[in-house]
Amino acid sequence: MEELICSVEFLRGASELVARVSSEAGGVREYRAPSTGAVIDQVVNDLQEEFEASPST
């Protein structure tokens, strides 16, 4: 059975990219950066830390 563990949205602003991440463990948070690579790095690092710290089922 599949279970939704997080949701990620990427939005393009006038001068930056915005990522909105939502998960049960971390709640809703937002990241902003001037480049796509920078905001994706922030999201990946955050989710990696969150899922490594959470117990697997």
C-alpha positions as CSV (number, residue, x, y, z in Angstrom):
1,M,0.0,0.0,0.0
2,E,1.3,3.5,-0.9
3,E,1.2,6.3,1.6
4,L,1.8,10.0,0.9
5,I,4.8,11.1,3.1
6,C,5.4,14.6,1.7
7,S,4.3,17.1,-0.8
8,V,6.6,19.5,-2.6
9,E,5.5,22.5,-4.8
10,F,7.9,24.7,-6.8
11,L,6.8,28.2,-7.7
12,R,8.6,30.8,-9.8
13,G,8.6,34.3,-8.5
14,A,9.9,37.4,-10.2
15,S,13.5,37.0,-9.0
16,E,13.5,33.7,-7.1
17,L,12.3,30.2,-7.0
18,V,10.1,29.2,-4.1
19,A,9.7,25.6,-2.8
20,R,6.9,24.7,-0.3
21,V,7.3,21.4,1.5
22,S,4.7,19.8,3.6
23,S,5.1,16.6,5.6
24,E,3.6,15.1,8.7
25,A,6.8,15.2,10.7
26,G,8.1,18.6,9.6
27,G,4.9,20.5,8.9
28,V,4.8,23.2,6.2
29,R,7.9,25.1,5.4
30,E,9.1,27.3,2.6
31,Y,12.5,27.8,0.9
32,R,13.6,30.6,-1.4
33,A,16.6,31.0,-3.6
34,P,17.7,32.9,-6.7
35,S,18.5,29.7,-8.6
36,T,16.7,26.4,-9.2
37,G,19.7,24.4,-8.0
38,A,20.0,26.2,-4.8
39,V,16.4,25.8,-3.8
40,I,16.4,22.1,-4.8
41,D,19.5,21.5,-2.7
42,Q,17.8,23.1,0.3
43,V,14.7,20.8,-0.1
44,V,16.7,17.7,-0.7
45,N,18.9,18.3,2.4
46,D,15.9,19.0,4.6
47,L,14.0,16.0,3.5
48,Q,17.0,13.7,3.7
49,E,17.6,14.8,7.4
50,E,13.9,14.4,8.2
51,F,13.6,10.9,6.7
52,E,16.9,9.7,8.1
53,A,15.8,10.8,11.6
54,S,12.3,9.3,11.4
55,P,11.7,5.6,12.2
56,S,10.8,3.5,9.2
57,T,7.6,1.5,9.2
